[in-house]
Amino acid sequence: MAESVLNVPDLKDLEEEELWNLIDDNRHAISLGVRPCVLIPYLRQARVLTDLDEDEILTCSSFTNRAMKT
């Protein structure tokens, strides 16, 4: 376990493309921990979320847990 922690690169040293690759490689694990009810207000404020996107998130059948939908 300690070895795996030592092999993780410092995120500050990575280039933008490498960071996006890490996100893509871990997308499933990230999506399990994301709660739309917390994330949506931030995305609205940053103006990266449209009404259509929000409706899709809230009605998505992929979210099996009701708490994840709202």
N, C-alpha and C positions, 0 to 999 in steps of 0.2 A: 504494500500500500504506500509506504513512504517513497518507494522508487517512482511510482506513477506521479506523485506530486512533484518530485524533483525534475521530471521530464517535461512538465508543462512549461511552455515558453512564457515569458513575461508579456502580457498583452500590450504593454506600452511600447515594446520593441517591435511589434508586428506592424506591417503595412496594412493599409485599408483593405486591399484585396485578400490578404491572408485572414483578416478578421471576418470578412464576409464568408470566406470558405469555412471557417470554424462554425459560424452560425448555421450555414447550410448543412454541414456535417452533423450538427446537433439539433436540427430543427424539431424533430419529434420530442426530444426531452424538453426543449424550450416550450413547445406548445402545450405540453402537459401541465406546466407550471404557470401559464399565463391565464389570468382571469380577466375576461373582457370588461367586466364592470369596473375594474380598476384602470385598465389600459385605455378604454374608449375616450374618457375625458382628456387625457394627454394627447391622443392622436387628433382629437377635434381641435384642441388649442394649437397644435402644430400645423393644422390645416392640411393634414395628409389623409384624412378620413372623410369621405363623402357620405351623404345620407344613404345612398345605395349600398356602400360598403358596410355601414353600421347595420342596416336591415339584414344584410347577408350574414353578418356575424351573429346577430341575435336570433336568427331563425335557422341557423346551420344545424343540420341533423347530426353532424360529427360530434357536437357537444352533448354527451349522454347525461352529464350531470346538470340538473336544472340551475344550480348555483353558478355554473360557468356561463350560462346564457345571459343572465341579468346581473 
